[in-house]
Amino acid sequence: MLGAVIMVGAAATACSDGGAVPGVHNTSQSILDKAPVATDADLEQSPTAQAIKKRGELLIGGSLDTPLMSQANPNTGETEGFDATLGKLLAKYIIGQPNKKIVNSIPQIRETLIQNATVDVVLQNYSITLPRAEKVSFAGPYFISNQAIATLTEKPDIRGADELNGKTVFAATNSTGAQKVKELAPKANLVTFGTDQECVAALEQGRGDAWVKDLTVVAGQLRLDKKIKLNTGSFGNDPYGIGIGRGDESFKRFINGWLKKIQAAGLWQQAYKETLGTVIHGDVPAPPEPGSVPGS
């Protein structure tokens, strides 16, 4: 799946938890009630985790406007979605309570936020790549996304990348989707725009046949827009990681241990069902194994 990029405004504005977002499922209390809490022995393995617990709040570089992943309630500021739920679970694991603060970030500053210790982690559909792994470390992956194909609802289904050949396809400039279309559908007429919103507008205006983007972003768009549909075809793999300070191996092991615990307890799967699973049909995907991709 795609390493989705949603521009969320300028750098560091922060937002604490509150209530529900219209059209977005709240984090169910049952998830938080069942969430594990690190033991003293667990915390002793990571000085970073100990410092966060002492502070009493987990600082997360993330998004405030990505539907189904991390979207802020305009009335209360609480964030809801898959990433937001994982953030609450991680905060509870470290602190004992889901106390977190989202530092609103954009892709261009994520590494800087980590390097300057403005945040403890970045949890923002943050794709693990080798160039990024030279600047920060990654726990996870916690999710494997892929490139999804969206069309107008009344159009025939497109069942794979090869069926994009001969069609006009929209993708964001310099996105993973654009790169994959070039590789896997070289005969497609690829048209790129600076933002995904422009891609969606062009699709709705009938100026092309399909929009290719990260599955999580397309799913979020479907939450808001009934004019487009998610097609059955998808392609490519894009692992999402939790960005942390470069070389903080003890914190990486700590987070990876937490990921394994919430996966084994079924909490990862429940979080998926209540967010992305409300739009993406089919079985819940198998959680990825932490440390299983290059750069993690």
N, C-alpha and C positions, 0 to 999 in steps of 0.2 A: 504494500500500500504506500501511498504517497507520503513524503515528508511534507505535510501541509503547512502553508504559510498564510496566516491571517494577520493583516496589519492591524494593530490594536492601539494606535496612537503613539505618542511620544514615549519616552523612556519611563522613568520610575514614578508612576502614580500607584498608590496602594489601596487595597480594598479588603476589609475584614468581613467575616461571615454574618449572614442574616437570614433571609427567607427564601421564597421560591420564585423561579422565573416562569412567566407565562409560556406554556408550550414546552417546558423542559421539566423532566421528572426530578423531584427532589431526591437527595440522598435518603434512602429509607433508614429509619431509625434502627431497623433490625440489623443492617450492615454494621452500623456503629456499635450497637450493643454486643455484637459477636466479634468485633475487631480485637485482635491480640494486642497485648501491651508487653513491651520489652522487659525482661527481667534485669535485675542489677548486673547479673553476669553478662547479659547481652550488651548492656550499655558500657560496661568496662572495656569492651573490645574496641570502642570507637570514641576517641576524645571529642570528635565533632558532634556525635550524638549526645554526649554528656553536656556539652556547651549549649546545645539547643534545649535540652530539658531544663537546664538551669535558667535559661532565658524565659522559658515558658511559652514560646511561640515559634512555629516553623515558618521561615520565610521562603516563599516559593515564587520563582520567576515563572509567570504563566500568562494565560490569555483571559480576557474578560468578555470576549464577544464571539466565541466559537461554539455555536449550538451543538449540543450533545457531548461536547468535550469539556469546555470550561466557559460558562456564560454567566455574566453577572445579572442579578436581579436589579432592575432599574430603581426599585423602591428601597431595597435593603442593602444591596451590594453583595449578597451572598452569591458564591459561584456554584454552579451545578453542572454535572456532566461526568463523563468517564474519568478524565484527568482530575477534575475537581474532587471526585469521590476518592480516588487513590490518594490525593493530597491529604484529605481528612483522615484516611486510614493510616497513612504514614505519620501524621502528626500525633494521632492517638497512640501509635506504637511507641513513639519516642517519649512523649510527654505524659501520657495517661489520659489526655483529653484531646479532642480534635481541634486544637488551637492552632490556627494557621493564618497567614496573611499573604495574599496574592500581590506581588509586585508586577504591575502591568508591564509587559516587555514586548519588543518586536524582534524578529529574527536577527537583525543586524547587531543587537546589543546583548544577546544571551550570553555569549562567552565573557563579555566584559562584566556583566552582573555577577557571574561566578568568580571571575578572577579578582574583582574588587571586594568580594565577600559581601556584596549588597544583598545577596540571597544565599540560602543554604543549598538549594537545589533548583534546577529548572525542570519543570514537568509541564511540557507544552508541545505535545506531539512533535518531539525533538528527535529528528532522525539521526541515528548513529552513523557517522561517516569517518573514514580514516583521517581526513584533514581536520575535522573538528576534534578528533581524539588526540590530536597533537596540542590542542589548547586547553581542553578540559578532559575529565574522566567521565565515563558513563557506567552507571549501574543499569542492570537489565540485560537485554530488552524486556520491556513490560508489555509490548504489543507489536504485532506484525501487521502493517497495513499493506495496501497495494493500490495500483492505479485503477480507478473506476471510470466507467463510461456512462455519461448522462445524455439523454436525448429528450425531446419533447414527448409528452405522454402518449400522443396519438401516433407516434412514429414506430416503425418496426424495431424489434429488439436487435441490438448489435451484440454478438456473442463472443467477441474476442478481438484482439488487436489487429489480426489479419483482415477483419471485415471493415476496418477503418480505411483501408486502401481505396483510393478513388473518391473518398468523401472529404468534405471540408470539416476540419477538426479544430476546435478552439482549446488553447491551453495558456496558462500564465507564462510570461517571459521567464526564461532560465529555470523553469520548474522541472521537477523530476518527470512530470507528465509529458512535457514537451520533448524532453530527451528520449523518453521511452517510445513516443510516437515516431520520432525520427528513426529509431533503431528497428522497431518492430512493424511499422507501417510506412515504409519509405515512399510509397506512392500516394499517401494521403496529402491533401492540401492543408498543411498546418498553418494556422493563423494564430499569432500570439498577441496577448494584451498584457498590460501592466498589472492588472488585478483580476481576481476571479469574478468579481462583480461584473466587470466588462465582458468576460466570457459568457456569463449567464445571460446578460442583456442581449448579446449578439445571437445566442441560441434562441432566446424567446422571440427575437425579431425575424427568425427564419433565415438568417444569413449563413447558416451552416447546418451540419448534421449532428454534431456531437461535441460535448465538452469532456475533456479528460482531466481528472484531478484525483488527489488522494481520496480514498474511500471515506475516511472520516469527515472530510470537508463536504463531499457530495451528500453524504447522509445528513449532515447538518443543514445543507441547503434544502433538502427535501422536507425537512421539518417546517421550513418557512414558505416553500414554493411548490404549489401543486401542479404547476405547468410542466415540470420536468420529472423524469423517472430515472431510477437506477437500473441500468441494463444488467443482464446476467453475466456478461463478459467482464473480466478483470485480468490484470497482468502485472508482473513485477512484484518484488517484495521490498518493503521499507520498514526496517526495525526502529521503533521508538525507544529511546533510552531516557534515563533520569540523569541529567547533567549535574556533576559535582566538581569540587576542586581538583585540579590536575594532580595526580599522584596520591590522592587520599584513599589508599587501598583499604584501610580498615573501615572507613565509612561505606565504601563500595560493598564490602563483604556484609556489613550490617544491613544495608538496604536490600541486597540480593537475598539475604536470609529472610527478611520480612516479606519479600515478594513470594518466596517459596511457601511461607506460612499462609498468606492470604489465598494463594492458589489452592493449596491443600485443603483449606477450610471452605472452599467454594465461594469466597467473598469476591474474588476477581471476577468469577463467572456471574455472580449476582449483579455486580456493578455494570458489567457489559449488558446484561439483559435489561436493566432499568434505564439504560442510556442509548448506546448505539444499537442495541438489539430491538429497540422499538421501531426502528426504520429499516435496518439491515435484516432481511429475512433469512431464515435458515438456522442451523444449529449454532450454538455458541462455539467460537473457535477455541482450539487448544491453546492455553497460555504458553508463551515461549519460555525456553529455558534460559535463565540468567547466565550471561557470559558466553552465549552460543553463537555470536556473530563477531566478525572482525571489528575491533575498536571498543568492544565491551569488556 
